[in-house]
Amino acid sequence: MKTRHGLRRLLIITLLLGLGGARADGALVVVMSGASGVDSLTREEVINIFLGRFRQLPSGQAALPVDQPEDPALLADFYQRLVNKKPAEIRAYWSRLVFSGKTAPPRQAKSHEEGLKWLSDNPGAVGYMRSDARPSQLKVVFTLGP
Amino acid sequence: MSQSTRTTRGFIQGLALLWGSALIPPASGMDFSLGGFGTLGAARTSDGSAEIVRDLSQPHGVTERWSLDTDSVLGIQANLGFSPELQAVIQAVSRHHYDGTYEPEISWAFLGFTPTPAWTFRAGRLGTEFYMLSDSRLVGYSYTTVRPPVDYYGTLPFNYVDGLDVAAARPLAGGLLKGKLYAGLSREQSPWEDRQFNMSGSLLVGGYLDYLKGPWQVRLGHARVQFDNELPIDDFYSLLPAATANELRVKDHWSHFNSFGIVYDEGPLQTQLMLSKTFAEHATFEDTWAGYFILGYRVQDWTPFVGLSAAKSSPKDLNNPIPGYTDAYQAYFRTDQRTLFLGARWDFRENMALKAQVDIIRGSPDSTFLYRWETSEWDGSMNLFSLSLDFVF
């Protein structure tokens, strides 16, 4: 009996891991509005924008990053691939900047829809999503491979 | 009224004031946010013959009994964005400070203007950024150790100034070059046994250059302070010949702080190396070399760390020494010690971390500047045990 339960648990864990893995395998894309006037960003520029080091686009206008806290797995995956940091480390990083009166963290979208609206309404807005979830009016400016 | 009643009342009044102002609904179109940070920290040492302080703004340090005074802090901050370019920030902090109470004080209150992403101007009450982390050293959640290394940061009693700063950034060679200049007047006090050194009115100016690329950050910094008041020991100076006393007086003389730092922060690996050299244009505060190195490595929610810090000062030669007096006086300001520290940070839930740390401090018996209430038993060495719960909200 014990062995059978153990096997079943192992099977479930394998399935869960497999599914999670499949989800995380897809590319993540950094996106901007089609009207942004920006064709591509470098990894360093994406880091500067999302970590608040320097929020200027190659076009000269201000970059307005937006986070997706309503999808914690996406947010975690994004920062993992961008700077290899856990969400707790990103929060610690922001607590230093916020409580020393420096840059604010990216805008925290309350929903996927709000994030999309922000991205299409603001030419300087920069967001991220899974590549299969990208609406056609948003332009890919950087791709984060698995 | 007892001191503790006064402390509690001041604390509650401060909080009420802050919450009250926070509850006034901002005009529409403004961006308003309220947040805070805090640490509940307990510490004790293995040695009752001196009390090590977190920094020189504290009148008492850690003793052989567990105490919450050294590291515990609560801060509340309101941000008001008038437009994408203009914002106001106010922060109040309650902690064990110069007068032995937890009376809240305004640590930040400024208007910030960011006309372009490359330029930021701020005016009002601003945290001092003498060294890389010194404007956020009360925010325990933001760093790995229980407290910033005392050998390095402890000699700075300056937390804020009333003044202005300007910061600029520009891409350079695939990385980012940032710089900042600041100037302001101190409004703080530093306790001196049962007296207070009034630093209010002292002029602080400084600046730094940062270069960031990938996981690397390098910083060169300079800051200086010109005290507006003498140490509260005129009774001692008046016993000395005028020429000798004048060499020791700090008023109107500059103290200089040069610093260099390298951070390498790549995924789970975090390292920091900082060095500083301070020198004074008077013979009281000793010229000091200080430095530290921290290595931390995250494994899941745990970040064990190990570090080394050291500080060594030396007295100025006096033109008019009074043997037996001036050398004993100068020794009050001496630091000569090394610390090996190790511990771990556990991010056990969102916005909270628990930390434990042991500091093994070894120094010479005349290393007394970072301690309060030393006795004749003091031999320069002690072990310090610390636990903390850090949070942000």
Interface residues (C-beta under 8 A of the other chain):
Chain A: E44 N48 R53 F54 R55 Q56 A62 A63 V83 N84 K85 K86 P87 A88 E89 R91 A92 Y93 S95 R96 L97 V98 F99 S100 G101 A104
Chain B: G35 F37 G75 Q77 N79 G81 P84 V89 Q91 W108 F110 G112 T116 P117 A118 R122 L126 G127 E129 L133 D135 S136 L138 V139 Y141 S142 Y143 A169 R170 P171 G174 G175 L176 K178 L212 K213 G214 E266 G267 P268 R298 D301 D347 E350 N351 A353 V392
